[in-house]
Amino acid sequence: MDKGDSIGTTTVTLSRADLVRYAGASGDFNPIHWSESTARSVDLPGVIAHGMLTMGAAVQLVTDWCGDPGAILDYQTRFSAMVPVDETEGATLTVSGKVGKIDDDAGTVRIDLSVTDAGHGDAKVLTKAQAVVRVSEGTAA
């Protein structure tokens, strides 16, 4: 494994039903995530995805790559754009990752994620999305 190596790319599709399920699981029932009229009343473009849902969907690429969610030691990001979820078409996110740093002494790699919203001009949804992963012999090799 070398700095700059790709860990892959995936597409994540979010529907309004996904938002309702996430609200139930997380307890975040803010109506901007399910009510078009409420979202528009506060000057949003419409219903938007939960930030933490977007963050969780993005890190799934890292989990799939390393094969062990417990190997992810740290995960941080900044939210840079909302993800509007159309009532019919939903939202489509593209998530890609690459090795950003290798720390041989610590036995970790930092994975840098890119997350864009295809339905909104490939807007960058997350910035500085980085996961630190514990690696061992044979991990994601």
PyMOL commands that set and color helices and strands:
alter all, ss='L'
color gray80, all
select helices_A, chain A and resi 16-26+31-33+36-41+51-66+69-71+118-120
alter helices_A, ss='H'
color red, helices_A
select strands_A, chain A and resi 6-14+72-79+91-103+108-117+123-134
alter strands_A, ss='S'
color yellow, strands_A
deselect
rebuild
show_as cartoon
